[in-house]
């Protein structure tokens, strides 16, 4: 009776996280059978290793450290096995991987820091500790593809007339990204959405609309649709300005032209 009552009052996001962890432990056992001694360690990073996992919006970020790396064929095979085990959880897996020297693979600086600081162990033959990226490394990374990709997505949403249901996850992430960007730019660390939003709330960069970001975080926690915030999408243009001002960039990310309010 007590257990049933406790389950009824448990945080649904924590229940989902527990189920996701159970799934990852099962899939790692299958991956071990495939990779053998090539697999040096398997870990959870991202929201799986932090507070703030969302039953609806979080990916399942898994970090694999291997002896010599993963070929595209092997990588795709691991992903397929995960989907075969669970279409729901398997489709949400995002694999970060590296060889033992961290010279090959998909392991950007912030995810490398996340691995060093927060990785949740699933299995390990040998603990590999790569060189920690510096604040300069983090900033060089952030001002490149992560920023330009976010700016492109943000401008696309500003110009859109409606929010397609298939874009809800992407839109919510676009609203939250300025907090994560500013947090990592200013600290050189990888944090959860909750930590990043708390950080900018306490130390708001000039021009940044923190209220909109906090509302987006509330919707993420509640696994709610972000449609109610679509009318605020034009604020993304000033969020871009705030991030550009923070890093001191000029023409590369300046507004290409005036976008009228839809």
C-alpha positions in Angstrom: 0.0 0.0 0.0 2.8 2.4 1.0 4.7 1.6 -2.2 1.7 2.2 -4.4 1.1 5.6 -2.7 4.7 6.6 -3.1 4.7 5.6 -6.8 1.5 7.7 -7.3 3.3 10.8 -5.9 6.6 10.2 -7.6 8.0 12.8 -10.1 7.0 11.4 -13.5 10.3 12.8 -14.9 12.3 10.8 -12.4 10.2 7.7 -13.1 11.0 8.1 -16.8 14.7 8.6 -16.0 14.8 5.4 -14.0 13.2 3.5 -16.9 15.7 5.1 -19.3 18.7 4.1 -17.2 17.4 0.5 -17.0 17.1 0.5 -20.8 20.7 1.8 -21.2 22.1 -0.9 -19.0 20.3 -3.5 -21.1 21.5 -2.1 -24.4 25.1 -1.7 -23.1 25.1 -5.5 -22.4 24.1 -6.1 -26.0 26.7 -3.6 -27.3 29.4 -5.4 -25.2 28.6 -8.6 -27.0 29.1 -6.9 -30.3 32.2 -4.8 -29.5 34.0 -7.1 -27.1 37.3 -5.7 -25.8 37.0 -2.8 -28.2 34.5 -1.2 -25.8 36.5 0.4 -23.0 33.7 2.2 -21.2 30.1 3.3 -21.6 28.5 6.2 -19.7 25.5 8.5 -19.5 26.0 12.2 -20.0 23.7 15.1 -20.6 20.4 15.3 -18.7 20.7 11.6 -17.9 23.6 12.4 -15.7 22.3 15.7 -14.4 19.1 16.9 -12.7 16.3 18.1 -15.0 15.6 15.0 -17.2 12.4 15.6 -19.1 10.2 12.6 -19.9 9.1 14.2 -23.1 12.0 16.4 -24.3 15.3 14.8 -23.2 17.5 12.7 -25.4 19.4 9.8 -23.9 23.0 10.8 -24.3 25.4 7.9 -24.2 29.2 8.2 -24.3 31.2 5.3 -25.6 35.0 5.2 -25.3 36.6 2.6 -27.6 40.0 1.4 -28.3 40.2 2.4 -32.0 36.9 4.2 -32.7 33.6 3.3 -34.4 33.1 2.9 -38.1 29.9 4.4 -39.6 28.6 0.8 -40.1 29.3 -0.2 -36.5 27.8 3.0 -35.2 24.6 2.5 -37.2 24.5 -1.1 -36.0 24.6 0.0 -32.4 21.8 2.5 -33.0 19.7 -0.1 -34.8 20.1 -2.6 -31.9 18.9 0.1 -29.5 15.8 0.8 -31.5 15.1 -2.9 -31.9 15.2 -3.3 -28.1 12.9 -0.3 -27.5 11.5 1.8 -30.3 10.7 4.6 -27.8 14.0 4.8 -25.9 16.2 3.6 -28.7 15.1 6.4 -31.0 16.1 8.9 -28.4 19.7 7.7 -28.0 22.4 10.1 -29.1 25.8 8.4 -29.2 29.0 10.3 -28.4 32.1 8.3 -29.0 35.9 8.5 -29.1 38.9 6.3 -29.4 41.2 5.9 -26.4 43.2 9.0 -27.4 40.1 11.2 -28.0 41.6 12.0 -31.5 38.7 10.4 -33.4 34.9 10.4 -33.0 32.1 12.7 -32.0 33.0 14.3 -28.7 32.8 18.1 -28.8 34.6 20.1 -26.0 31.5 20.6 -23.8 30.5 17.0 -24.0 34.1 16.0 -23.1 33.8 18.3 -20.1 30.5 16.7 -19.2 32.1 13.2 -19.5 35.0 14.3 -17.1 32.7 16.0 -14.6 29.4 14.2 -14.6 29.5 10.8 -16.4 27.3 8.1 -14.9 29.0 4.8 -15.3 27.3 2.0 -17.1 30.3 -0.3 -17.7 34.1 0.2 -17.7 37.1 -1.9 -18.7 39.5 1.0 -18.5 39.1 4.6 -17.4 40.2 7.1 -20.0 40.7 10.7 -19.0 41.2 13.1 -22.0 42.8 16.5 -21.6 40.3 18.9 -20.2 39.2 21.6 -22.7 40.1 25.1 -21.6 37.8 28.1 -21.4 39.4 29.3 -24.7 38.6 25.9 -26.3 35.0 26.1 -25.1 34.5 29.6 -26.4 36.1 28.8 -29.8 33.7 25.9 -30.1 30.6 27.8 -29.0 31.1 30.7 -31.3 31.3 28.3 -34.3 28.7 25.8 -35.4 26.6 25.7 -32.1 25.9 29.4 -32.3 25.4 29.7 -36.0 23.1 26.7 -36.0 21.0 28.1 -33.2 20.8 31.5 -34.9 19.6 29.9 -38.1 16.9 27.9 -36.2 15.8 31.0 -34.3 15.4 33.1 -37.4 13.5 30.3 -39.0 11.0 30.2 -36.1 10.7 34.0 -36.1 9.8 33.9 -39.8 7.3 31.0 -39.4 3.6 31.7 -39.3 2.8 28.6 -37.2 4.5 26.1 -35.1 4.3 22.6 -36.6 3.7 19.9 -33.9 6.9 18.1 -35.2 8.9 21.2 -34.3 7.8 21.6 -30.7 10.9 20.0 -29.3 13.2 22.1 -31.5 11.4 25.3 -30.6 11.6 24.7 -26.9 15.3 23.9 -27.2 15.8 27.1 -29.3 14.1 29.1 -26.5 16.3 27.5 -23.8 19.6 27.6 -25.7 20.6 31.2 -24.8 20.8 30.2 -21.1 23.0 27.2 -21.9 25.2 29.2 -24.3 25.7 32.1 -21.8 26.4 29.6 -18.9 29.1 27.7 -20.8 30.6 30.9 -22.3 31.0 32.5 -18.9 32.0 29.4 -16.9 33.6 27.0 -19.3 31.4 24.3 -17.9 28.6 22.0 -19.0 25.4 22.3 -17.0 21.8 21.2 -17.0 19.0 23.4 -18.3 18.0 24.0 -14.7 21.6 25.1 -13.7 22.0 27.3 -16.8 18.7 29.1 -16.3 19.4 29.6 -12.6 22.8 31.1 -13.5 21.5 33.6 -16.0 18.6 34.5 -13.7 21.2 35.4 -11.1 23.7 37.1 -13.5 21.6 38.1 -16.5 23.6 39.2 -19.6 22.7 42.5 -21.1 19.5 42.4 -23.3 18.7 38.8 -22.4 15.0 38.1 -21.8 15.4 35.7 -18.9 11.6 35.6 -18.2 11.0 33.9 -21.5 13.7 31.3 -20.9 12.2 30.6 -17.4 8.8 30.0 -18.9 10.3 27.6 -21.5 12.0 25.7 -18.6 8.7 25.4 -16.8 7.0 23.9 -19.9 9.9 21.5 -20.3 9.6 20.3 -16.7 5.8 19.9 -17.2 6.3 18.1 -20.6 3.9 20.7 -22.0 3.5 22.0 -25.5 5.5 25.2 -26.2 2.7 26.6 -28.5 1.7 29.1 -25.8 5.1 30.8 -26.3 5.1 30.9 -30.1 3.7 34.4 -30.0 6.9 35.4 -28.3 9.1 34.1 -31.0 10.2 37.5 -32.2 12.0 37.9 -28.9 14.5 35.4 -30.3 16.0 38.3 -32.4 17.0 40.2 -29.2 18.2 36.9 -27.7 20.5 36.6 -30.6 21.7 40.2 -30.0 22.3 39.4 -26.4 24.5 36.4 -27.2 26.4 38.2 -29.9 27.0 41.1 -27.5 28.3 38.8 -24.9 30.9 37.3 -27.2 31.7 40.6 -28.9 31.0 39.3 -32.4 30.1 41.8 -35.1 28.9 41.4 -38.7 29.0 37.6 -38.9 25.9 37.2 -36.8 24.3 40.6 -37.2 20.7 40.7 -38.4 20.8 40.1 -42.1 17.6 42.2 -42.6 14.6 43.4 -40.7 12.1 40.6 -39.9 8.6 42.0 -39.5 6.5 40.8 -36.7 4.2 38.0 -38.1 
